[in-house]
């Protein structure tokens, strides 16, 4: 037998409801966390219907559409949660669907990994799960593929339902001040060129984060320290972390020709969820650092996507007409998952959006119903524009500030907390030089 999957009972209920709809085939994603011994699945979400597909399309499965859904969902998952694989509900024989599942899981992994800015480590799990359910016979077939091996053969896996899978998971959170400068190419009006240069700049910054020192509850723990050692068994714990990051001196000494620069500044709130199967301190540190990197990168990418859409709708670009342009980055909003435990998913909220748009995205992407009052909007708060932030004509200025709540700084040195609070502004500048 291959890997084992411990699955939240709510997932069984959700999949059973999809089977009752008799609208085959139905595809979707399996969400949870991997560990060395076993994987934990706490959510499942079906692939949204594609409006362009007509009835003439029949049972055609669009792997690119499934992969794009997975990419959007992965952006909504804090560290500790990831897309573990795919499921399909179909009344065909499992052998006939095997090739389809293999193509889906590889397409999903390839697209998600293309957005990652960190290097994989030896302890990263490379097995992805596929699940097929026959709605008529209720037969379930679970297999895994090694997504790092294109020639990987399907391996059988154990699929077992259980209640309270994440009820005793621990939470590690921190606030980090971000101050990053990225040079832009000569052809600044090219969105593709700007995106590529920005990705390289983000990679350099991500390297600084990976090299930083992580303190958990004010202490630097040895990597092999069991995070929950000495705690009551199956007791949920919450930890406050601090990341100490030193700028890379090699980067500051580089001189290069560029048309402008992009500065990303602000204080972000970051969260990681840790499984209860004897987690190590190095896992908490790795997940938290990855969440810091991904949440900043996601916001910048989303902003560039908004700019590109605006330019396409207007038919032209006007960014080159301004000397300096300040653009809002979206705030992070958390939404509790309807399972017993501390786990939340998240979304990113632009200042010109209403909370109803957040709830609509949560429904579309994760198929969860949530009321606006259930959303946690207090971790990051947009600021007001001040006159001193506006540059003389012809610049157009907008400012967004992310203010982490004060209680997230408990256990952190006061001098550091004051520095973070005093500079808790998140903005993105496009400046001519």
LINVEN-V723011 format. One record per residue. N is the residue number from 1. PSI is psi in radians with two decimals (999 if undefined). Layout:
N;PSI
N;PSI
//
This chain:
1;2.49
2;-2.42
3;2.73
4;2.48
5;2.05
6;2.09
7;2.32
8;2.42
9;-0.57
10;-0.50
11;-0.72
12;-0.76
13;-0.74
14;-0.82
15;-0.62
16;-0.68
17;-0.67
18;-0.63
19;-0.62
20;-0.35
21;-0.34
22;0.49
23;1.27
24;2.65
25;2.70
26;2.25
27;2.86
28;-3.05
29;2.62
30;2.24
31;2.38
32;-2.57
33;2.49
34;2.63
35;3.01
36;-0.65
37;-0.72
38;2.94
39;2.69
40;2.14
41;2.09
42;-0.22
43;2.67
44;2.54
45;2.32
46;2.75
47;2.25
48;2.61
49;2.47
50;2.09
51;-0.54
52;-0.40
53;2.26
54;3.04
55;-0.48
56;-0.30
57;-0.33
58;-2.35
59;0.41
60;2.30
61;2.11
62;1.78
63;-0.53
64;-0.64
65;-0.72
66;-0.73
67;-0.70
68;-0.68
69;-0.75
70;-0.67
71;-0.76
72;-0.71
73;-0.71
74;-0.51
75;-0.38
76;0.16
77;2.03
78;2.93
79;2.48
80;-0.29
81;2.43
82;2.90
83;1.94
84;-0.36
85;-2.81
86;2.77
87;2.78
88;2.37
89;1.94
90;2.57
91;0.32
92;2.90
93;2.52
94;-0.62
95;-0.61
96;-0.40
97;-0.15
98;-0.79
99;-0.70
100;-0.78
101;-0.69
102;-0.77
103;-0.70
104;-0.82
105;-0.60
106;-0.66
107;-0.72
108;-0.87
109;-0.72
110;-0.71
111;-0.73
112;-0.79
113;-0.42
114;-0.33
115;-0.14
116;2.42
117;0.09
118;2.79
119;2.47
120;2.65
121;2.94
122;-0.49
123;0.09
124;2.35
125;2.25
126;0.06
127;2.29
128;2.52
129;2.54
130;2.43
131;2.21
132;2.31
133;2.25
134;2.00
135;-0.35
136;-0.84
137;-0.23
138;0.23
139;2.36
140;2.24
141;2.13
142;2.22
143;2.82
144;2.69
145;2.49
146;1.83
147;-0.11
148;-0.08
149;1.82
150;-0.40
151;0.29
152;2.40
153;2.62
154;2.36
155;2.42
156;2.59
157;2.73
158;2.26
159;1.97
160;2.22
161;2.56
162;2.61
163;2.65
164;0.68
165;-0.72
166;0.31
167;-0.48
168;0.32
169;2.61
170;2.73
171;2.29
172;2.19
173;2.73
174;2.85
175;2.41
176;2.35
177;2.23
178;2.28
179;1.65
180;2.39
181;2.22
182;2.15
183;2.55
184;2.70
185;2.97
186;-0.72
187;1.31
188;-0.35
189;-0.14
190;1.97
191;-0.67
192;-0.81
193;-0.73
194;-0.72
195;-0.75
196;-0.76
197;-0.66
198;-0.67
199;-0.71
200;-0.70
201;-0.69
202;-0.62
203;-0.72
204;-0.73
205;-0.68
206;-0.62
207;-0.67
208;-0.71
209;-0.77
210;-0.54
211;-0.09
212;2.88
213;2.30
214;2.15
215;2.28
216;2.06
217;0.69
218;0.09
219;2.53
220;1.81
221;2.46
222;2.56
223;-0.66
224;0.09
225;2.28
226;2.15
227;-0.64
228;0.30
229;2.36
230;-0.12
231;2.78
232;2.40
233;2.38
234;0.47
235;2.32
236;2.36
237;2.61
238;2.24
239;2.54
240;2.24
241;2.80
242;2.28
243;2.15
244;1.95
245;2.27
246;2.20
247;2.52
248;1.97
249;-0.52
250;-0.64
251;-0.63
252;-0.30
253;-0.09
254;2.33
255;2.19
256;2.70
257;2.35
258;2.82
259;-0.55
260;-2.92
261;2.72
262;2.19
263;2.20
264;2.05
265;2.68
266;3.10
267;2.21
268;2.70
269;2.28
270;2.52
271;2.52
272;2.44
273;2.32
274;2.25
275;2.86
276;0.19
277;1.22
278;1.02
279;2.54
280;2.77
281;-0.60
282;-0.53
283;-0.77
284;-0.76
285;-0.77
286;-0.81
287;-0.72
288;-0.76
289;-0.69
290;-0.60
291;-0.69
292;-0.85
293;-0.82
294;-0.69
295;-0.60
296;-0.82
297;-0.72
298;-0.77
299;-0.75
300;-0.73
301;-0.72
302;-0.69
303;-0.76
304;-0.65
305;-0.69
306;-0.73
307;-0.73
308;-0.74
309;-0.73
310;-0.70
311;-0.69
312;-0.64
313;-0.64
314;-0.34
315;0.04
316;2.92
317;2.35
318;0.13
319;-0.53
320;-0.17
321;-0.25
322;2.60
323;-0.74
324;2.40
325;2.17
326;2.21
327;2.45
328;2.34
329;2.56
330;2.65
331;2.67
332;2.27
333;2.36
334;2.58
335;2.11
336;2.46
337;2.48
338;0.99
339;2.85
340;1.90
341;3.10
342;0.04
343;2.38
344;2.65
345;3.10
346;2.90
347;2.97
348;2.23
349;2.00
350;2.68
351;-0.41
352;0.21
353;2.75
354;2.82
355;-0.41
356;-0.55
357;-0.56
358;-0.81
359;-0.59
360;-0.70
361;-0.68
362;-0.66
363;-0.78
364;-0.78
365;-0.69
366;-0.04
367;0.74
368;2.45
369;2.20
370;2.45
371;2.68
372;-0.62
373;-0.24
374;-0.23
375;2.43
376;1.76
377;0.09
378;-0.22
379;-0.60
380;2.20
381;2.23
382;2.56
383;2.96
384;2.69
385;2.36
386;2.65
387;-0.63
388;-0.21
389;-0.12
390;2.23
391;2.65
392;2.75
393;2.58
394;0.47
395;2.60
396;2.18
397;2.42
398;2.52
399;2.40
400;2.34
401;2.38
402;2.01
403;1.79
404;2.56
405;2.60
406;-0.59
407;-0.20
408;-0.13
409;0.08
410;2.36
411;-0.08
412;2.56
413;2.41
414;-0.69
415;-0.72
416;-0.72
417;-0.74
418;-0.70
419;-0.74
420;-0.77
421;-0.65
422;-0.43
423;0.43
424;1.21
425;2.24
426;2.06
427;2.82
428;2.09
429;2.47
430;1.87
431;2.33
432;2.57
433;999
//
